[in-house]
Amino acid sequence: MVETTHTEVPVEHAEPSAFGLAAPAVVALAMLVVLVILIWKKVPAAIGKGLDAKIATIRAQLDEAKALREDAEALKAEYQAKAKAADADAAAMVDRARAEAHDIIAKAGADAEALVARRQAMAEAKIAAEERAAVDELRATTARAAAAAAAKLIAERNNASSDAKLVDDAIAGL
C-alpha cells in the first residue's frame, strides 16, 4: 500500500504475513482448522441429533394435538347429539302437554255437561215435587170446599127428624 506524507513521497509498507502466507490465507486456514475440529468432534452429528430430537418432540406434540382435536370433535359430535336429543325431548314434552291440555279441556267440558244435566234433573225433580204439592193442595182445598158445601147442603136439607131416620137406617144396616 502506498501512503503519502506531507511531502508527497510515496512510502510503501510491507504486508503482514505468517509462515509465508498473507492475511486472507491465514484467515482461510484458521477457518479450515475450525471446520476440521468441528467434524472431528462430530459436532454436525450432535447438531443433527439435537434437531432430530426437536423434530421428534414437535411430531409428538403434533400427534397429541391431533388426538386432542379428534377428542374435541368427538365431544362436539356427542354434545350435538345430546342437544338434538334434548330438542326432541322438549318437542315430545310440548306435544304431551298439548295432548294433556286437550284431554283436560275435554274432561272439563264433559264434567260441565254432566253438572248441567244433574242440575237440570234436580230442577225437573223439584218442579215435579212442586207440581205434586200444588195438586195435593188443590185436592185438599177442593175436598175441604166440597165438604163445606156438602155440610151446608146437608144442613139446609136435613132437620132433626130426617137425622133420626138416617141414624136409625145406619144402625139397622149394621
C-alpha positions as CSV (number, residue, x, y, z in Angstrom):
1,M,0.0,0.0,0.0
2,V,1.2,3.4,-0.8
3,E,0.9,6.2,1.6
4,T,1.8,9.8,1.1
5,T,3.3,12.1,3.6
6,H,3.3,15.8,3.6
7,T,5.9,15.9,1.1
8,E,4.1,13.6,-1.1
9,V,6.6,10.9,-1.3
10,P,5.1,7.5,-1.5
11,V,6.1,5.2,1.3
12,E,5.5,1.5,1.0
13,H,4.7,-0.8,3.8
14,A,5.1,-4.5,3.8
15,E,2.1,-6.7,4.0
16,P,1.9,-8.8,7.2
17,S,2.4,-12.5,6.7
18,A,2.9,-15.6,8.8
19,F,4.7,-18.6,7.6
20,G,4.8,-17.0,4.2
21,L,1.1,-16.7,4.0
22,A,-0.8,-13.5,3.5
23,A,-3.6,-12.4,5.9
24,P,-6.5,-13.7,3.9
25,A,-4.8,-17.1,3.6
26,V,-4.2,-17.2,7.4
27,V,-7.9,-16.5,8.0
28,A,-8.9,-19.2,5.5
29,L,-6.5,-21.7,7.1
30,A,-7.9,-20.9,10.5
31,M,-11.5,-21.4,9.3
32,L,-10.4,-24.7,7.7
33,V,-8.8,-25.8,11.0
34,V,-12.0,-24.9,12.9
35,L,-14.2,-26.8,10.5
36,V,-11.9,-29.9,10.7
37,I,-12.1,-29.8,14.5
38,L,-15.9,-29.5,14.4
39,I,-16.1,-32.5,12.1
40,W,-13.5,-34.5,14.1
41,K,-15.5,-33.8,17.3
42,K,-18.7,-34.8,15.4
43,V,-20.5,-31.5,16.1
44,P,-22.6,-31.8,13.0
45,A,-23.9,-35.2,14.1
46,A,-24.6,-33.8,17.5
47,I,-26.5,-30.9,15.9
48,G,-28.3,-33.4,13.7
49,K,-29.2,-35.5,16.8
50,G,-30.5,-32.4,18.6
51,L,-32.5,-31.3,15.6
52,D,-33.9,-34.9,15.2
53,A,-34.9,-34.8,18.9
54,K,-36.5,-31.5,18.4
55,I,-38.3,-32.8,15.3
56,A,-39.5,-35.9,17.3
57,T,-40.7,-33.6,20.1
58,I,-42.6,-31.5,17.6
59,R,-44.1,-34.6,15.9
60,A,-45.2,-35.9,19.3
61,Q,-46.8,-32.5,20.1
62,L,-48.5,-32.5,16.7
63,D,-49.7,-36.1,17.3
64,E,-51.0,-35.1,20.7
65,A,-52.7,-32.0,19.2
66,K,-54.3,-34.2,16.5
67,A,-55.5,-36.6,19.2
68,L,-56.9,-33.7,21.2
69,R,-58.6,-32.4,18.2
70,E,-60.2,-35.7,17.4
71,D,-61.3,-36.0,21.1
72,A,-62.7,-32.4,20.8
73,E,-64.6,-33.3,17.6
74,A,-65.9,-36.5,19.2
75,L,-67.1,-34.4,22.2
76,K,-68.6,-31.9,19.9
77,A,-70.5,-34.6,18.0
78,E,-71.6,-36.1,21.3
79,Y,-72.9,-32.8,22.6
80,Q,-74.6,-32.1,19.3
81,A,-76.3,-35.4,19.5
82,K,-77.3,-34.7,23.1
83,A,-78.6,-31.3,22.0
84,K,-80.7,-32.9,19.3
85,A,-82.0,-35.5,21.7
86,A,-82.8,-32.7,24.2
87,D,-84.7,-30.8,21.4
88,A,-86.6,-34.0,20.6
89,D,-87.4,-34.5,24.2
90,A,-88.6,-30.9,24.6
91,A,-90.8,-31.3,21.5
92,A,-92.2,-34.5,22.9
93,M,-92.9,-32.8,26.2
94,V,-94.7,-29.9,24.4
95,D,-96.7,-32.4,22.5
96,R,-97.6,-34.4,25.6
97,A,-98.5,-31.1,27.4
98,R,-100.8,-30.1,24.5
99,A,-102.4,-33.5,24.5
100,E,-102.9,-33.4,28.3
101,A,-104.3,-29.9,28.0
102,H,-106.7,-31.1,25.3
103,D,-107.7,-34.0,27.5
104,I,-108.3,-31.7,30.5
105,I,-110.4,-29.4,28.4
106,A,-112.4,-32.3,27.0
107,K,-112.9,-33.7,30.5
108,A,-113.9,-30.3,31.9
109,G,-116.4,-30.0,29.1
110,A,-117.8,-33.4,29.9
111,D,-117.9,-32.6,33.6
112,A,-119.7,-29.3,32.9
113,E,-122.3,-31.1,30.7
114,A,-122.8,-33.8,33.4
115,L,-123.2,-31.0,36.0
116,V,-125.7,-29.2,33.8
117,A,-127.6,-32.5,33.3
118,R,-127.6,-33.2,37.1
119,R,-128.8,-29.7,37.9
120,Q,-131.4,-29.9,35.2
121,A,-132.6,-33.2,36.6
122,M,-132.7,-31.8,40.1
123,A,-134.6,-28.8,38.8
124,E,-137.1,-31.0,37.0
125,A,-137.5,-33.2,40.1
126,K,-138.1,-30.0,42.2
127,I,-140.6,-28.8,39.7
128,A,-142.4,-32.2,39.7
129,A,-142.4,-32.2,43.5
130,E,-143.9,-28.7,43.5
131,E,-146.5,-29.7,40.9
132,R,-147.4,-32.7,43.1
133,A,-147.6,-30.5,46.2
134,A,-149.8,-28.0,44.3
135,V,-152.1,-30.8,43.0
136,D,-152.3,-32.3,46.5
137,E,-153.1,-28.8,48.0
138,L,-155.6,-28.2,45.2
139,R,-157.2,-31.6,46.0
140,A,-157.2,-30.8,49.7
141,T,-158.7,-27.4,49.1
142,T,-161.3,-29.0,46.8
143,A,-162.1,-31.7,49.3
144,R,-162.5,-29.0,52.0
145,A,-164.7,-26.9,49.8
146,A,-166.7,-30.0,48.8
147,A,-167.1,-31.0,52.5
148,A,-168.1,-27.5,53.4
149,A,-170.6,-27.4,50.5
150,A,-171.9,-30.8,51.5
151,A,-172.2,-29.8,55.1
152,K,-174.1,-26.7,54.1
153,L,-176.4,-28.7,51.8
154,I,-177.0,-31.3,54.4
155,A,-177.7,-28.6,57.0
156,E,-180.1,-26.9,54.7
157,R,-182.0,-30.1,53.7
158,N,-182.0,-32.0,56.9
159,N,-183.8,-31.4,60.1
160,A,-184.0,-33.4,63.3
161,S,-186.5,-35.9,62.1
162,S,-184.5,-36.7,59.0
163,D,-181.4,-37.0,61.1
164,A,-183.1,-39.5,63.4
165,K,-184.2,-41.6,60.4
166,L,-180.7,-41.6,59.0
167,V,-179.3,-42.7,62.3
168,D,-181.9,-45.5,62.6
169,D,-181.2,-46.7,59.0
170,A,-177.4,-46.7,59.7
171,I,-178.0,-48.8,62.9
172,A,-180.3,-51.2,61.1
173,G,-177.6,-51.6,58.4
174,L,-175.1,-52.8,60.9
